Amino acid sequence: MKFTVTIDRDESGTWVAGCPAIPGCVSQGDSKAASLKNIREAIELCLEVRAERGMPLTIETKQVEVAV
């Protein structure tokens, strides 16, 4: 499966990654590469837990551009 993830640098310099299609699925790392490695693991674990609990694996998300 392929997922879109977000990756942002917080105020302390830590890279935070999240998977919007899986509620609560976030991770972090000291570098972009570490953050991406960690979010892959987090996605696998979140999917496993959601399957065990009989929850939908993902929710519907959509990215749109908004002009301001």
ZADREN-869305 format. One line per 2 residues: number of its first residue (from 0); their letters; for each residue x negated, y negated, z of N, C-alpha, C. Coordinates in steps of 0.001 Angstrom, whole numbers, always signed. Each point is the difference from the previous one (the first is absolute). Layout:
! ZADREN-869305
NUM	a	X,Y,Z,X,Y,Z,X,Y,Z | ...
! end
This chain:
! ZADREN-869305
0	mk	-835,+1179,+0,+835,-1179,+0,-882,-1244,+0 | +491,-1053,-599,-711,-1269,+0,+845,-1029,+735
2	ft	-659,-813,+811,+674,-1037,+767,-699,-1328,-203 | +773,-1064,+26,-558,-1349,+14,-312,-334,+1447
4	vt	-1185,-545,+241,-359,-430,+1349,-369,-1469,-33 | +162,-645,+1130,-456,-1380,+157,-1289,+49,+795
6	id	-877,-944,-256,-1241,-86,+771,-313,-1473,+216 | -157,-357,+1259,-241,-1387,+387,-1097,-46,+1053
8	rd	-678,-1104,+54,-1015,-202,+1031,+611,-861,+1099 | -47,+478,+1251,+577,-772,+1088,-990,-1039,+531
10	es	+426,-732,+1011,-798,-1104,+527,-1347,+449,+571 | -61,+1253,+456,-1245,+496,+597,-938,+627,-1035
12	gt	+439,+67,-1259,-819,+576,-1058,+286,+1455,-287 | +933,+582,+732,+378,+1402,-219,+913,+89,-1213
14	wv	-192,+1032,-814,+841,+237,-1164,+1175,+875,+424 | +1214,-473,-244,+1220,+695,+403,+737,+442,-1253
16	ag	+307,+1293,-69,+710,+554,-1159,+1345,+538,+461 | +994,-153,-851,+1329,+511,+307,+639,+594,-1235
18	cp	+926,+910,+232,+747,+619,-1093,+1466,-368,+173 | +480,-1016,-726,+1366,-477,+194,+1079,+1066,-226
20	ai	-279,+1008,-807,+1006,+1031,-283,+196,+967,+1164 | -915,-45,+984,+98,+883,+1171,+8,-892,+1238
22	pg	+1173,-213,+597,+93,-900,+1151,-988,+373,+1106 | -730,-1015,+478,-940,+196,+1093,-1338,+574,-387
24	cv	-224,+232,-1274,-1253,+616,-446,-1036,-1083,-258 | -883,-205,+976,-1059,-996,-100,-1296,+582,+531
26	sq	-1099,-577,-411,-1312,+402,+490,-936,-1181,-166 | -1238,+172,+408,-960,-1089,-115,-1404,+555,-121
28	gd	-933,-896,-300,-1409,+387,-100,-876,-1227,+1 | -1296,+215,+205,-956,-1101,+14,-332,-502,-1401
30	sk	+345,+797,-1031,-227,-393,-1386,+1227,+397,-814 | +80,-529,-1217,+1107,+391,-874,-15,+1502,-242
32	aa	-1179,+523,-263,-117,+1436,-286,+455,+838,+1193 | -410,-390,+1198,+400,+743,+1196,+1509,-105,+215
34	sl	+544,-1167,-239,+1435,-199,+163,+785,+871,-981 | -456,+80,-1233,+676,+823,-1000,-117,+1488,+324
36	kn	-1146,+414,+485,-166,+1389,+426,+965,+319,+1145 | +80,-914,+946,+863,+218,+1164,+1488,-12,-361
38	ir	+400,-849,-951,+1425,-31,-360,+390,+1268,-752 | -913,+584,-756,+301,+1283,-652,+332,+1057,+1053
40	ea	-821,+56,+1039,+234,+949,+1080,+1312,-316,+722 | +257,-1281,+242,+1237,-395,+684,+1226,+382,-824
42	ie	-69,-182,-1318,+1120,+380,-866,+269,+1495,+103 | -1052,+802,-75,+172,+1452,+109,+652,+384,+1321
44	lc	-463,-586,+1086,+546,+320,+1313,+1434,-486,+157 | +286,-1199,-488,+1366,-528,+86,+972,+870,-789
46	le	-403,+419,-1197,+863,+862,-806,+249,+1330,+707 | -1036,+542,+624,+131,+1263,+723,+999,-127,+1156
48	vr	-134,-1047,+777,+900,-214,+1138,+1422,-240,-472 | +173,-814,-1026,+1350,-285,-501,+653,+1272,-527
50	ae	-763,+866,-668,+542,+1265,-508,+409,+905,+1162 | -856,+73,+1035,+313,+841,+1163,+1273,-452,+699
52	rg	+256,-1289,+1,+1172,-558,+683,+1229,-82,-899 | -137,+432,-1237,+1123,-42,-931,+359,-1397,-462
54	mp	-940,-903,+79,+232,-1387,-412,-318,-145,-1487 | +600,-988,-658,-412,-268,-1379,-1488,-329,-11
56	lt	-709,+509,-984,-1450,-226,-32,-348,-1457,-241 | +777,-672,-827,-282,-1394,-331,+1294,-791,-39
58	ie	-138,-1313,-48,+1130,-879,-233,-257,-739,-1309 | +1047,-525,-572,-150,-717,-1266,-614,-1366,+246
60	tk	-1008,-328,-776,-624,-1318,+62,-143,-549,-1413 | -129,-1286,-103,-214,-625,-1307,-804,-1273,+215
62	qv	-961,-221,-850,-778,-1221,+51,+553,-973,-1019 | +216,-1220,+432,+478,-1059,-897,-845,-1242,+226
64	ev	-100,-818,-1026,-691,-1260,+128,+1010,-1097,+276 | -361,-904,+887,+870,-1114,+340,-792,-1291,-211
66	av	+534,-874,-797,-657,-1284,-244,+411,-1003,+1079 | -976,-734,+505,+302,-1046,+982,-648,-1300,-395
! end
